[in-house]
Amino acid sequence: MKRVAIIGVGHSKFGVRADATYCELAFEAVKEALEDAGITQKDIDISIVGSVGNRLYDMYPAPLVNEYVGLTSRGPLRVEAACASGSAAIFTAYNTIKSGFAETAIAIGVEKMCEVDTPTSTAIGGRGCYLWEFHMFGTSFAAYYALFATAHMNKYGTTEEQLAKVAVKNHYYGAKNPKAHFQREITIEQALKSRVICWPLKLYDCCPISDGASAIILASEDKVKELKIQDPIWILSIGYSSDTGNYTRREDYTSIKSTRIASQMAYKAAKINPEDIDLAEVHDCFTIAEIMAYEDLGFCKKGEGGKLIDEGQTWIGGRIPVNVDGGLKAKGHPLGATGCSMIHELTKQLRNEAGNRQVPLKNYLALAHNVGMTGQYCYVTILGR
């Protein structure tokens, strides 16, 4: 089985992008990734587009995207895994190369979410979890994560202040990220006083609805040598799992089972442990999701996620910096783009190209954790240099 490296990364500006079409967003990311890799469209063997594509925009985005970015004959596939669609695209591209089918591949994550109003977008997302729950109770993603939050608070004593500290951290780093949707810092007081969305989750506990794209170019070890790429970033492993969308069948509301399974698979395949990781990108669609991820990924014991943020251990300079690009919370969450965006950030970090957000590296190991919906999809990717 072939080793697979990341040789190029690109990223559009995230936010309310009324200035760009779906295809133009993808082009921003693809152009940057090709320039980063020092190659052209002719050097790409296959393109995988990751997109939910259900925001009343276009149900078949891949043909339009591939034609617009100059990959018409290279783009036979679009994948969907809700909020983890970008990671699903990378997973598919990775295995296409690893199996020997292709030498190079590009994963393009793209979403245009801001062309419908918030209630419509929220309703579309809520239908994806479990239809009878949505139709009977009107459940949304905020409601599901509020369920996680109240369960975690009841069992482990997690507080609203600890949730707010996650938001403060991620806005602090988002303010330093020129590609982020929200580029402003907030205070704990602002977070705690923001309007309630679904208690205990308030406005600043929730990620925004965003437009954006990110692209990742992968290559085999032979291609890396042919292109004479120095110090590429290697994909050491990708773990995956899924869980039921029927909440009456969930065994625990304080944890996401698919995260635990996917991370254990990834650690085992990479032959490392959680404490070896220098930094992580985790799926913080809501602040409670980041705290649960600390625990499910093994960065601390179960129930101690709140303590980890209290102690500042997930800031730069702490034991395990997390989401130092702003995370979904401040950088934004264009569903199909998020998984690729995480890998973009980690690649820049492992190359020591993150500027004023650069994490000091010891082992040159990084982890990306991307959840689809509320754990119905999960990918954990480990990168190394």
N, C-alpha and C positions, 0 to 999 in steps of 0.2 A: 504494500500500500504506500502511495506516494505521500511525502511531506507536503504541506500546503502553507504558503506564506501570503501575507498581505503586502502588496507592492504599491498600492495607491489608494488614497482616501480623498473624498470630497464632501462638501457640506454646503447647503444653501443657508441663507438666513431664515430662521424660524419666526413665525408670528402670524399676524393677519396680513397675508400677502395678496392683497387685491391688485397689486401691480404686476402679478405674474400668473400665467395659466399653469395648469397641472404639468404640461410638458415643459414649460419654461423653468419651473422649479427643478424638475429632474435634470434638465440640461445644466443648470448652475452647478449641481453636484457632480454630474458625470464629467463635465469639462475640467473641473478642478481635480478630480481623481485621475483622469488621463494625464494631465500635466504633471501631477505629483509622481505618477509612475514613469513618465517619460516615454509613453507609448501613444498609439492612435487607435481608433476604432478597428482598424484592420488587424490589430494584434489580439483582439478579443475573440475567443472561440465561442462563447455562449453568454447570454444575458438572462438573468433571473430578476424579474420585477416583483417586489413585495409590496402589496397594497390591499387595503380593505376595499376601497373603491365603492363604498355604499352610501356616500353622502350626497346622493341625488346628482352626482357629477358625471360619472361614466362607469358603467358596469364592466367595461373591458379596457382597462387602462394600458395594458402592456403593449399592444400593437401601436397605439398612438405614441407612447413614450419611446419605444425602440426606434420607430421611424424618425421621430423628431431629433433624437440624439445621435443618429447615424448608425444604428445597429439593427436595421430592418431584417437582415438575413441571419442575425445572431440571436434573435429573441423569441424562442418558441414556448416560453413558459412564464406564467404568473403564479405566485403562491400567495395564500392568505392564512394567517394565523392570528386574526384580530390584532391586538396591540403588539404582538410578537411577530408580525409579518416580515419585518426587516431581518430579524434573526432567522426566520424560516428561509428567507432568500439566501442568506449567508450559508446556512446549513446545507441547502441544496447545492449551491455553488461549490462549497467545500467538498462535498461527497462526489460531485461530478468530476472534480480534479483528482481526488484521492483514489477513485476507482480507475483512473486512467482514461476516462472518456474525453477529457479536455485538458489542455495545458494552462489555459487562462480562462477566467470567468469574471463577470462583473455582477454584483448584487446591487440593485437599485431600489432603495426604499423611498416611497413618495406618497404623500397624502395631501388632499386639498379639502379641509374640513370647515372652513369659515364661510362657505357660500350658503349655508342654511343657518337658521337661528338656533340659539342654545337649546330651547325646549325640544326642537326637532332632533338635533344631534344627540341629546341625552336620551330621548325615547328610542332612537335607532340602536344606540349602545345597549340600553336596558333589555331590548328584545333578544339580544344575543346570549344572555345568560341561561335562562330557563323560562320558556314561554308562559307556563301557567303561573309562575311567580310574578312575571311582569304584568300579565293581564288581570290577575286577582288582586295584587298588592301594589302595582305601580312601581316596582323596584327599579332602581337605577344603580349605576356603579357607585355613586356616593352612598346610597343606602346599604349596598353590600359591604363596602369598606367601613361604614359606620358600625355595622354588625361586628366586624372584626375588631374595631377599636373598642367598643363597649365590652366585648368578651375579654380582650386583653387587659383593659383597665380593671375589670372585675376580678380577674384571676391573678394578675401580677402587680396591680397597683399603678399601672402606667397612668400618667397625668396629661391633662390638656397642655400644660406648660412644656412637657417633653415633646409633644407633637409640634408645638409652636417652634421649639428649638430646631427641629428638622427644617421647617420652612425658612427660618432665619438663616441657617447655614447655606441652604441651597440658593436663596436669593442673593446672599453675599457673593457666592461664586458666579451666579448668573450675571451679576452686575459687571463682572470682569470678562465675560464671554461675549464678543461682538456678534456671534451667531445666535444668541439666546433671544427668546420671545420677550422675557421680562429682564431688563437690565437695570434694576434698581434694588437697593437694599431695603429691608424692612426690620422693624423691631419686634421683640416678643409682645409688647403691648399692642402693637398694630395687629399682629396675628391673632391674639386672644380676643380683641375687640371687633374683629371683622365679623360680618353677618354669618349666622348659622346657615349652613346648607343642609346638613342632616346630622344632628348632634351625635357625637361631639365634634364632628368635622365642620370647620368654618371655611370661609372663602379662601383664606391663605393656607388651608390644609389640602387644597385641591389643585391639581395641575390644570393648565389652560387648554382650551381647544385651539389647535394650531394648524397652520399650513407649513409644509417644508419637505425637504428631500435630503438624502444622503446616499453616497455611493462608495462601494468598497471593491477594489480590484484584487483578485486572488490569483496566484500562480503556483505551478508545481516547482519542486526544487530544481529540476532540470532547466525550467524556464528562467528561474531566478539566476542561475549560473550563466545562461545564455545572454541575459540582459545585463549581466555584471552588476547586479544590485548589491550594494554593501549593507550589511547588518539589517536584513529584512526582519519583519515581525512575523513570528510563526504562530499558527493556530495549533496549540498543543492538544486541545480536546474540545468537544462540544457534547454536553450532556443534555438530555431532553426528557420530558415527561408530560403528563396531562392528568386532569382530575375531573370529576363529575361537576356539571353545572347545577345539579339538583342539591340545594343546600340541606335538605332533610337527610341526605346521604353523606354529608361531610362529617368526618370523625372528630374534627376540632376546628373551632372558629378563631383560634389564636395563632394559627400557623397555616401556611400554604404547602400542602403535601408535595405537590409537583416540584416546588423549589427544592425541597429536601432531597427528593429522588434525583432530580437533574444535577444538582450540585455534587452529590456523592458519586454519580456516574462520571462527572467531569474531573473531579479530584483524583479518582482512581485511575482514569485513563491517562491523566497527565503525570501521575505518580507524585503528587504533592499533597499538602494539607492546607487547610484554611489559613493557618498562621504564616504560610509562605507568601501569601498574596501581598503585594505592595499597595495596591489601590483597587477600587471597585466602582463600577457603574451598576446601580441597582434600580429596580423598577419602582419608583416612588410616585406612582400616579396619585396617591394620597399619602400624607405624612405617616400614617400608621403602617402603610405598606413598606416604607423604608425601615422602620423599627422591626417589623416582623422579618424582613429580609436579613438584617443583621444576625438574627437568631437562626433562621432557617439555613443560612449559608455557613454557619459555624463560626462567625466572627465573635460571638459571645454565647454564653449559656442561655437556654430558654428562659424568658422572663426578664433578661438583663439588657434588652435593647434600649430601654429608657435610660438606664444607668450609663450606657455607652455614649449616648448623645449628651447627657448631663456632664460627663467628664471631658467632653471635647475630643474624644478619641477618633471621631470620624471627620475631623477637620484636617487640613494639611498640617503636619507636625504631630498628629495623633497616631495611634497604633495602626489604624486602617482607614485612610482617607476615602470618603465615599461621595460620589456625585459632585466632584469639584468643577464640573462644567455647568452646574446649576440643576442637573437632573431633569426629569420630566417636569418637576415642580416649577422651575424657573426657566429652563432652556426651552421647554415646550414639549408637546406630545402629539405630533402628526403621526397617527397610528403606524402606518407602514414604514415611516422613516426612522422611528425610535431605535430599533435594534441596530441598524446601520450607524446611526448617530453615536451610539454607545461605543462601537468598535472604532469609529473615527477618533473619538476622544482618547481612548486607550492607546491607539496607535501613535497619536501625537505625543502622549505622555511617555510611552516606552522609547520613543526617539529623542526624548528631552526637547520637544518642540512646543511645549505648552505655555511658554512665556511666564507671565505673573501668576499662573495657576499650576506651575510645575511641581509635581510631587517628588521629593527626594526618593530615589530608587535604591533598593538594596539587592533584591533578587531578580529584578526585571521580569516580574510576573504580574499580570493584571487579569481581572475577572469582570465579565459582563453578564448581568442577570436580567432577562427580559421575559415578562409574564404577559400572556394573552388573556384578556377578560379578567377573571379572578382566580386564575390557576388552571383553567381548562387547557391552556398551552403554557409551556415553560421551556426556555433554553438557557443554559449556562455555558458560556464560552470562556476558555482560558487562553490567554495570549502570553507569549514569552519572547525574549530577545536574546 
